[in-house]
Amino acid sequence: MRYLDCRDIHGASVEEIMEELSERRAEYGIGDDDLFSVSVRDAAQPHSMYDAKAPGGSRKSKVIVSIFFWRDQPA
C-alpha cells in the first residue's frame, strides 16, 4: 500500500521553492515517480525565513507551494 503525503513549503518565489525541492527531494522522501500534484498560493500569513543576505538575517515568505506525493511508508 502507498500513502499520500503533503508538504507546504514557504518561500520568496515558486522558482526558489521548486529549485530547493529539486535539490533536496531525497530529504523530503520524494522519488522520481512519486510527485502527484503541486499547488501554489499566496502566503496570507507570511512566515519569517532565515536569509543570511537579508537585513536582520530574515525575510518574509510570499508564496506557499503545496507538494503532494506518494510514499511507501507512513509518515
C-alpha positions as CSV (number, residue, x, y, z in Angstrom):
1,M,0.0,0.0,0.0
2,R,1.2,3.5,-0.8
3,Y,0.4,6.6,1.3
4,L,-0.4,10.1,0.1
5,D,1.7,12.8,1.8
6,C,1.8,16.6,1.5
7,R,4.4,19.3,2.4
8,D,3.7,23.0,2.5
9,I,6.8,24.9,1.8
10,H,7.0,28.7,2.3
11,G,9.3,30.8,0.2
12,A,10.0,34.0,-1.6
13,S,9.1,32.6,-5.1
14,V,7.8,29.5,-6.7
15,E,11.0,29.1,-8.7
16,E,13.1,29.3,-5.5
17,I,10.9,26.6,-3.8
18,M,10.9,24.3,-6.8
19,E,14.7,24.6,-7.1
20,E,15.1,23.7,-3.5
21,L,12.8,20.8,-3.9
22,S,14.8,19.5,-6.8
23,E,18.0,19.7,-4.8
24,R,16.6,18.2,-1.6
25,R,14.0,15.8,-3.0
26,A,15.7,12.8,-1.2
27,E,15.4,14.6,2.1
28,Y,11.7,15.0,1.6
29,G,11.4,11.4,0.7
30,I,10.1,12.0,-2.8
31,G,11.3,9.6,-5.5
32,D,11.4,10.2,-9.3
33,D,7.9,8.9,-9.9
34,D,6.3,9.9,-6.6
35,L,5.3,13.5,-7.3
36,F,1.5,13.7,-7.6
37,S,0.5,17.4,-7.6
38,V,1.8,20.9,-7.0
39,S,-0.4,23.8,-5.8
40,V,0.7,27.4,-5.3
41,R,-1.0,30.1,-3.2
42,D,-0.1,33.5,-1.7
43,A,1.2,33.4,1.9
44,A,-1.8,35.1,3.7
45,Q,0.2,34.9,6.9
46,P,3.8,35.2,5.9
47,H,6.4,33.3,7.9
48,S,9.8,34.6,8.8
49,M,12.6,32.7,6.9
50,Y,16.3,32.7,7.6
51,D,18.3,34.5,5.0
52,A,21.9,35.4,5.7
53,K,21.9,38.0,2.9
54,A,18.8,39.9,4.1
55,P,18.9,42.8,6.6
56,G,18.5,41.3,10.1
57,G,19.0,37.8,8.8
58,S,15.4,37.1,7.9
59,R,12.8,37.8,5.3
60,K,9.0,37.1,5.0
61,S,7.6,34.3,2.7
62,K,5.5,35.4,-0.2
63,V,4.1,32.1,-1.5
64,I,3.3,28.6,-0.3
65,V,3.8,25.6,-2.5
66,S,1.9,22.5,-1.5
67,I,3.5,19.4,-2.8
68,F,1.5,16.2,-2.9
69,F,3.4,12.9,-3.4
70,W,3.2,9.2,-2.8
71,R,5.4,7.4,-0.3
72,D,5.9,3.7,0.6
73,Q,6.0,4.2,4.3
74,P,3.6,6.1,6.6
75,A,4.8,9.5,7.7
